[in-house]
């Protein structure tokens, strides 16, 4: 015996099905075989980044160069034949002329002390620059890895909301078709629900592509395969920065992008000092022993030489002027970079604050209002009203959840752009 249900009963059964489907709305929407938390991602990124390995190698190269910067040049071994006849009957004979002798000796050059000190200072400043670049690179790696993690986390939240909507959308299609067959629905409602379901599938496909792209970005910094990669645990508190606005602006010269500029200026100053030291003369000393044939006396040669920088105005002074101009260029470029960074910090702070206000508005007003609207529409539907108002209210609520997830992702990205500007020891002060 078949049981016939009234339109009101069918609606109540449909309502129960929709309520059951909504339970799964916030459940996990995509499986993962690799999960990584935020702190773990930061640690792995720093450990595995080839950029940091390259910086460490460059620092070691600069350190090795600094060890030998002030060393004396290697001594020179000198050998030859002096006063060898080249014409006449005794040409090329080493025994014919008493002045002919075979000579061997050593010579050592001694660069001016000021030059050696300037070279050592330049090498030391180069090491400091390499170290500053390493710290700046580490901050950049942490910032990029954090933004990649946040992007994947936010994309996962959005995909979870959309796939939860898929079940509700399919149920709405079944309800509209059932009501059409029962004579209580319209073809317009049935076609509208099918169109909405197709639109949803398109959005899910686009979001899945965004998830895959975010996985690839995070996998780059983790040195792992992107397949099945997902985030784990709660994200950091995006509403609080490790360093407040006043600290960031007061410490702008110590933030990552500007860390190397002070070292670059120090290198340029050391190059000016080295150019000035070129005016100091180098000197050398040499000794040689000369052996003569035919029982003649052997000879000893002692030699001392010193450089004569007599034309400094057109030589050494030109080099000093060139290095000073380069120092000025570095200083001007440093100031330009500083102004640009201050602007970037203020822009990032404005974006971060604006996103916080938008999220607060959604969480405190818009989301509760959308939820209340959906509940009122459910009550009206349960009392025999139209289905479409409830579908629209529920769709708008879910759309708002999706926008909320995207705003959280943007907030996290803005937070990361500000959180990893200062080295950890600076940010914790």
C-alpha positions as CSV (number, residue, x, y, z in Angstrom):
1,X,0.0,0.0,0.0
2,X,1.4,3.4,-1.0
3,X,1.4,6.3,1.4
4,X,0.5,9.7,0.0
5,X,2.0,12.7,1.7
6,X,0.4,16.2,1.6
7,X,2.5,19.0,0.2
8,X,3.0,20.4,3.7
9,X,4.3,17.0,4.9
10,X,6.7,16.8,1.9
11,X,8.0,20.2,2.8
12,X,8.6,19.2,6.4
13,X,10.5,16.1,5.3
14,X,12.6,18.2,2.9
15,X,13.3,20.7,5.7
16,X,14.6,17.8,7.9
17,X,16.8,16.7,5.0
18,X,18.2,20.2,4.6
19,X,18.9,20.6,8.3
20,X,20.7,17.3,8.2
21,X,22.8,18.4,5.3
22,X,23.7,21.6,7.0
23,X,25.4,19.6,9.8
24,X,28.1,18.6,7.2
25,X,28.6,22.2,5.9
26,X,31.7,23.0,8.0
27,X,33.2,19.5,7.8
28,X,36.5,18.8,6.0
29,X,36.0,19.0,2.3
30,X,39.2,17.7,1.0
31,X,41.5,14.9,2.1
32,X,45.1,15.4,2.8
33,X,48.1,13.2,3.4
34,X,50.5,15.8,4.4
35,X,49.6,18.3,7.2
36,X,51.8,21.0,8.5
37,X,51.2,23.7,11.2
38,X,52.2,27.3,10.9
39,X,55.2,27.1,13.2
40,X,56.4,23.9,11.6
41,X,56.1,25.5,8.2
42,X,58.3,28.4,9.3
43,X,60.9,26.0,10.7
44,X,61.1,23.8,7.6
45,X,61.2,26.8,5.3
46,X,64.2,28.2,7.1
47,X,65.9,24.8,7.2
48,X,65.4,23.9,3.6
49,X,65.5,27.2,1.7
50,X,68.3,27.0,-0.9
51,X,68.3,30.8,-0.9
52,X,69.7,30.7,2.7
53,X,72.2,28.0,1.8
54,X,73.5,30.3,-1.0
55,X,73.7,33.3,1.5
56,X,75.6,31.2,4.0
57,X,78.1,30.2,1.3
58,X,78.5,33.8,0.3
59,X,79.2,34.8,3.9
60,X,81.8,32.0,4.2
61,X,83.4,33.2,1.0
62,X,83.6,36.8,2.3
63,X,85.0,35.5,5.7
64,X,87.7,33.5,3.9
65,X,88.6,36.6,1.9
66,X,88.8,38.7,5.0
67,X,91.4,36.4,6.6
68,X,93.9,37.1,3.8
69,X,92.9,40.7,3.1
70,X,95.9,42.3,5.0
71,X,98.4,39.6,4.3
72,X,101.7,40.5,2.6
73,X,102.1,39.5,-1.1
74,X,104.0,36.3,-1.7
75,X,107.8,36.7,-2.1
76,X,109.2,36.4,-5.6
77,X,112.1,34.2,-6.7
78,X,114.3,35.9,-9.2
79,X,116.9,34.2,-11.3
80,X,118.9,35.3,-14.4
81,X,122.2,36.0,-16.0
82,X,123.8,39.5,-15.8
83,X,126.2,41.1,-18.3
84,X,126.1,38.3,-20.9
85,X,127.9,39.2,-24.1
86,X,125.7,39.1,-27.2
87,X,128.1,40.3,-29.9
88,X,131.7,39.6,-31.0
89,X,133.7,36.5,-30.6
90,X,132.6,36.0,-27.0
91,X,128.9,36.2,-27.8
92,X,126.8,34.2,-25.3
93,X,129.8,32.9,-23.4
94,X,129.4,33.0,-19.7
95,X,133.1,32.6,-19.0
96,X,134.6,35.2,-21.4
97,X,133.8,38.4,-19.5
98,X,134.6,38.9,-15.9
99,X,131.3,40.8,-15.4
100,X,129.1,37.9,-16.5
101,X,127.5,36.1,-13.6
102,X,124.5,33.8,-12.9
103,X,122.2,35.3,-10.4
104,X,119.5,34.0,-8.0
105,X,117.6,35.9,-5.4
106,X,114.4,36.8,-3.5
107,X,112.3,39.9,-3.5
108,X,109.5,40.9,-1.0
109,X,107.0,43.7,-1.6
110,X,105.6,45.6,1.4
111,X,102.4,47.5,0.6
112,X,101.9,50.6,2.7
113,X,100.5,49.9,6.2
114,X,97.5,52.2,5.5
115,X,96.7,50.2,2.4
116,X,96.7,46.9,4.2
117,X,94.6,48.3,7.0
118,X,92.1,49.7,4.5
119,X,91.9,46.4,2.7
120,X,91.2,44.6,6.0
121,X,88.5,47.1,6.8
122,X,86.9,46.7,3.4
123,X,86.9,42.9,3.8
124,X,85.4,43.2,7.3
125,X,82.6,45.4,6.0
126,X,82.0,43.0,3.2
127,X,81.5,40.2,5.7
128,X,79.1,42.3,7.7
129,X,77.2,43.0,4.5
130,X,77.0,39.3,3.7
131,X,75.7,38.6,7.2
132,X,73.1,41.3,6.9
133,X,71.9,39.9,3.6
134,X,71.6,36.5,5.2
135,X,69.3,37.9,8.0
136,X,67.3,39.8,5.4
137,X,66.9,36.7,3.3
138,X,65.8,34.6,6.3
139,X,63.1,37.2,7.0
140,X,62.0,37.2,3.4
141,X,61.8,33.4,3.4
142,X,59.7,33.3,6.6
143,X,57.4,36.0,5.2
144,X,56.9,34.2,1.9
145,X,56.4,30.8,3.6
146,X,53.9,32.4,6.0
147,X,51.9,33.9,3.2
148,X,51.9,30.6,1.3
149,X,50.7,28.8,4.4
150,X,47.9,31.4,5.0
151,X,46.9,31.2,1.3
152,X,46.5,27.4,1.5
153,X,44.6,27.7,4.8
154,X,42.2,30.3,3.5
155,X,41.7,28.4,0.2
156,X,40.9,25.3,2.2
157,X,38.3,27.2,4.3
158,X,36.7,28.5,1.2
159,X,36.6,25.1,-0.5
160,X,35.1,23.6,2.6
161,X,32.3,26.1,2.6
162,X,31.6,25.6,-1.1
163,X,31.6,21.8,-1.0
164,X,29.2,22.0,1.9
165,X,26.9,24.1,-0.2
166,X,27.1,21.4,-2.9
167,X,25.1,18.9,-0.8
168,X,22.5,21.6,0.0
169,X,22.3,22.6,-3.7
170,X,21.7,19.0,-4.8
171,X,19.0,18.6,-2.1
172,X,17.4,21.8,-3.3
173,X,17.3,20.4,-6.9
174,X,15.7,17.2,-5.7
175,X,13.1,19.1,-3.7
176,X,12.2,21.4,-6.6
177,X,11.8,18.4,-8.9
178,X,9.7,16.5,-6.4
179,X,7.4,19.5,-5.9
180,X,7.1,20.0,-9.6
181,X,6.0,16.4,-10.0
182,X,3.6,16.8,-7.1
183,X,2.0,19.9,-8.6
184,X,3.1,22.3,-5.9
185,X,6.2,23.7,-7.5
186,X,7.0,25.5,-10.8
187,X,9.3,24.7,-13.7
188,X,11.1,28.1,-13.1
189,X,12.1,27.0,-9.5
190,X,13.4,23.6,-10.8
191,X,15.5,25.3,-13.6
192,X,16.8,27.9,-11.2
193,X,18.0,25.3,-8.7
194,X,19.7,23.4,-11.5
195,X,21.4,26.5,-12.8
196,X,22.6,27.4,-9.3
197,X,24.0,23.9,-8.9
198,X,26.0,24.2,-12.2
199,X,27.3,27.7,-11.1
200,X,28.4,26.2,-7.8
201,X,30.3,23.4,-9.6
202,X,32.1,26.0,-11.6
203,X,33.1,27.9,-8.4
204,X,34.2,24.7,-6.7
205,X,36.5,23.9,-9.7
206,X,38.0,27.4,-9.6
207,X,38.6,27.1,-5.9
208,X,40.2,23.6,-6.2
209,X,42.6,25.1,-8.7
210,X,43.4,27.9,-6.2
211,X,44.0,25.2,-3.6
212,X,46.4,23.4,-5.9
213,X,48.2,26.6,-6.7
214,X,48.5,27.4,-3.0
215,X,49.8,23.9,-2.3
216,X,52.5,24.4,-5.0
217,X,53.5,27.7,-3.4
218,X,53.8,26.2,0.1
219,X,55.6,23.1,-1.2
220,X,58.2,25.3,-2.7
221,X,59.2,26.7,0.7
222,X,58.9,23.3,2.4
223,X,60.9,21.4,-0.2
224,X,58.1,18.8,-0.3
225,X,55.7,17.4,-2.8
226,X,52.5,19.4,-3.2
227,X,50.2,16.4,-3.5
228,X,47.9,16.1,-0.5
229,X,49.6,19.0,1.3
230,X,47.3,20.9,3.8
231,X,47.5,23.1,6.8
232,X,47.0,21.9,10.4
233,X,46.1,23.6,13.6
234,X,45.0,27.2,14.1
235,X,46.7,30.1,12.4
236,X,48.5,32.8,14.4
237,X,46.5,35.6,15.9
238,X,46.2,37.9,12.9
239,X,44.8,40.7,15.0
240,X,48.0,41.2,16.9
241,X,51.4,42.1,15.4
242,X,54.7,41.0,17.0
243,X,55.8,44.7,16.8
244,X,53.4,47.6,17.0
245,X,53.1,50.4,14.5
246,X,55.4,52.8,16.4
247,X,58.1,50.2,16.8
248,X,58.0,49.3,13.1
249,X,58.3,53.0,12.0
250,X,61.0,53.8,14.6
251,X,63.0,50.7,13.7
252,X,62.7,51.1,9.9
253,X,66.5,51.0,9.4
254,X,66.6,47.5,11.1
255,X,63.9,45.8,9.1
256,X,64.7,43.1,6.6
257,X,64.6,45.0,3.3
258,X,66.9,47.8,4.7
259,X,69.3,45.6,6.8
260,X,71.9,45.5,4.1
261,X,71.9,49.2,3.2
262,X,73.9,50.3,6.3
263,X,76.4,47.6,5.5
264,X,76.5,48.8,1.8
265,X,77.3,52.3,3.0
266,X,80.0,51.0,5.3
267,X,81.5,49.1,2.3
268,X,81.4,52.2,0.2
269,X,83.2,54.2,3.0
270,X,85.8,51.5,3.3
271,X,86.4,51.8,-0.5
272,X,86.9,55.5,-0.1
273,X,89.5,54.9,2.6
274,X,91.2,52.3,0.4
275,X,91.3,54.8,-2.5
276,X,92.9,57.4,-0.2
277,X,95.5,54.9,1.0
278,X,96.6,54.5,-2.6
279,X,98.6,57.7,-2.2
280,X,100.8,56.0,0.3
281,X,103.9,54.5,-1.5
282,X,104.6,50.8,-1.5
283,X,108.2,49.6,-1.0
284,X,110.1,46.4,-1.6
285,X,113.4,44.8,-0.7
286,X,115.4,42.2,-2.6
287,X,118.6,40.2,-2.3
288,X,120.4,38.2,-4.9
289,X,123.6,36.1,-5.1
290,X,125.7,36.3,-8.3
291,X,128.1,33.5,-9.2
292,X,130.9,34.2,-11.7
293,X,133.0,31.6,-13.6
294,X,136.8,31.3,-13.9
295,X,137.6,31.6,-10.3
296,X,136.3,35.2,-10.1
297,X,134.7,36.5,-7.0
298,X,131.0,36.0,-6.5
299,X,128.7,38.9,-6.0
300,X,125.9,39.9,-3.5
301,X,123.1,42.2,-4.6
302,X,120.9,44.1,-2.2
303,X,118.0,46.2,-3.7
304,X,115.5,48.6,-2.1
305,X,112.7,50.3,-4.1
306,X,109.8,52.6,-3.2
307,X,106.9,53.8,-5.2
308,X,106.6,57.5,-6.1
309,X,103.0,58.7,-6.4
310,X,104.1,62.0,-8.1
311,X,101.0,62.5,-10.2
312,X,98.2,61.9,-7.6
313,X,96.0,64.7,-9.0
314,X,95.3,62.7,-12.2
315,X,95.6,59.2,-10.7
316,X,95.0,58.5,-7.0
317,X,92.8,61.7,-6.5
318,X,90.6,60.6,-9.4
319,X,90.0,57.3,-7.7
320,X,89.2,58.9,-4.4
321,X,86.7,61.2,-6.1
322,X,85.1,58.3,-7.9
323,X,84.7,56.3,-4.7
324,X,83.2,59.3,-2.9
325,X,80.7,59.7,-5.7
326,X,79.8,56.1,-5.3
327,X,79.4,56.5,-1.6
328,X,77.0,59.4,-2.2
329,X,75.1,57.3,-4.7
330,X,74.7,54.5,-2.1
331,X,73.6,57.1,0.5
332,X,71.0,58.6,-1.8
333,X,69.7,55.1,-2.8
334,X,69.5,54.2,0.9
335,X,67.4,57.2,1.6
336,X,65.1,56.4,-1.4
337,X,64.8,52.8,-0.2
338,X,64.0,54.0,3.3
339,X,61.2,56.3,2.1
340,X,59.8,53.6,0.0
341,X,59.8,51.1,2.9
342,X,58.1,53.6,5.2
343,X,55.4,54.0,2.6
344,X,55.1,50.2,2.2
345,X,54.8,49.8,6.0
346,X,52.1,52.5,6.3
347,X,50.2,51.0,3.3
348,X,50.4,47.5,4.8
349,X,49.3,48.8,8.2
350,X,46.3,50.6,6.6
351,X,45.3,47.4,4.7
352,X,45.7,45.3,7.9
353,X,43.6,47.6,10.0
354,X,40.9,47.9,7.2
355,X,40.7,44.1,6.9
356,X,40.3,43.8,10.7
357,X,37.4,46.2,10.6
358,X,35.8,44.3,7.8
359,X,36.1,41.0,9.5
360,X,34.8,42.4,12.8
361,X,31.8,43.8,10.9
362,X,31.1,40.4,9.3
363,X,31.5,38.5,12.6
364,X,29.6,40.9,14.8
365,X,26.8,42.1,12.5
366,X,26.6,40.7,9.0
367,X,26.9,37.0,9.8
368,X,24.5,37.1,12.7
369,X,22.0,39.0,10.6
370,X,22.3,36.6,7.7
371,X,21.8,33.7,10.1
372,X,18.7,35.3,11.5
373,X,17.4,36.0,8.0
374,X,17.8,32.3,7.1
375,X,16.0,31.2,10.3
376,X,13.1,33.5,9.6
377,X,12.9,32.1,6.1
378,X,12.9,28.6,7.5
379,X,10.1,29.3,9.8
380,X,8.1,30.8,7.0
381,X,8.7,27.8,4.8
382,X,7.7,25.4,7.6
383,X,4.4,27.3,7.8
384,X,3.7,26.7,4.1
385,X,5.5,29.6,2.6
386,X,7.6,29.7,-0.6
387,X,10.9,27.8,-0.8
388,X,12.7,30.4,-2.8
389,X,13.1,33.0,0.0
390,X,14.8,30.4,2.2
391,X,17.1,29.3,-0.7
392,X,18.1,32.9,-1.3
393,X,18.7,33.6,2.4
394,X,20.7,30.5,2.9
395,X,22.8,31.2,-0.3
396,X,23.5,34.7,0.9
397,X,24.6,33.4,4.3
398,X,27.0,31.0,2.7
399,X,28.3,33.6,0.3
400,X,29.0,35.7,3.3
401,X,30.9,32.9,4.9
402,X,33.0,32.5,1.7
403,X,33.8,36.2,1.7
404,X,34.7,36.0,5.3
405,X,37.2,33.2,4.6
406,X,38.8,35.2,1.8
407,X,39.0,38.3,4.1
408,X,40.7,36.1,6.7
409,X,43.2,35.0,4.1
410,X,44.0,38.6,3.0
411,X,44.3,39.6,6.7
412,X,46.8,36.8,7.3
413,X,48.8,37.8,4.2
414,X,48.9,41.4,5.4
415,X,49.8,40.2,8.9
416,X,52.7,38.2,7.5
417,X,54.0,41.1,5.5
418,X,54.3,43.1,8.8
419,X,55.2,40.3,11.2
420,X,58.5,39.3,9.5
421,X,60.0,42.7,8.9
422,X,62.2,42.8,12.1
423,X,64.5,40.0,13.2
424,X,62.9,37.9,16.0
425,X,65.0,39.5,18.8
426,X,64.0,43.0,17.6
427,X,60.3,42.1,17.3
428,X,60.2,40.7,20.8
429,X,61.5,43.8,22.5
